[in-house]
């Protein structure tokens, strides 16, 4: 019988706290850390963000893409 690992071994990217600076669409270096190799936004489970911060991140990435600061695909 072959045993499979059920959980992914990927670690969360970064955990944000209450005192961290807000997520801004102009901070391209920070936003690029939350985009996967195929240009997808990394999930909340993997990024380690809470719901409100993940929404801010999604909004910032979409704004940066619209202004051509980030690519739509990787």
C-alpha positions in Angstrom: 0.0 0.0 0.0 1.3 3.4 -1.0 1.0 6.2 1.6 0.3 9.7 0.5 0.9 12.9 2.3 -2.3 14.8 2.8 -0.9 18.2 3.7 1.2 20.4 1.6 4.7 21.1 3.0 4.7 24.8 1.9 5.1 27.3 4.7 3.1 30.5 4.9 4.8 33.4 3.2 4.4 36.1 5.8 2.2 36.8 8.7 0.9 40.3 9.2 0.1 41.8 12.5 -1.9 44.8 13.7 1.1 47.1 13.6 2.3 46.3 10.0 1.9 48.9 7.3 -1.2 48.8 5.1 -1.1 46.9 1.9 -0.7 49.4 -0.9 -1.0 48.9 -4.7 2.2 50.9 -5.3 4.3 48.5 -3.2 5.1 46.2 -6.1 7.8 44.2 -4.2 5.4 43.2 -1.5 2.6 42.3 -3.9 4.9 40.2 -6.0 5.5 37.9 -3.0 1.8 37.0 -3.0 1.6 36.1 -6.6 2.3 32.5 -7.7 4.4 31.5 -10.7 1.4 31.4 -13.0 0.2 34.9 -12.0 -2.4 33.7 -9.5 -3.0 35.4 -6.2 -1.8 33.0 -3.4 -4.6 31.7 -1.2 -5.4 32.9 2.3 -4.4 29.5 3.7 -0.9 29.8 2.3 -0.4 33.5 2.7 -1.3 33.4 6.4 -3.4 36.6 6.1 -6.7 37.1 7.8 -9.9 37.7 5.8 -9.7 41.5 5.8 -6.0 41.7 4.8 -6.6 39.1 2.1 -9.3 41.3 0.6 -7.0 44.3 0.8 -4.3 42.3 -0.9 -6.6 41.2 -3.7 -7.8 44.7 -4.3 -4.2 46.1 -4.3 -3.0 43.4 -6.8 -6.0 44.0 -9.1 -5.3 47.8 -9.1 -1.6 47.3 -9.7 -2.4 45.0 -12.6 -4.8 47.5 -14.1 -2.2 50.2 -13.9 0.4 47.9 -15.5 2.6 47.8 -12.4 2.2 43.9 -12.2 1.7 41.5 -15.0 -1.6 39.5 -15.4 0.3 36.3 -16.1 3.7 35.1 -14.7 
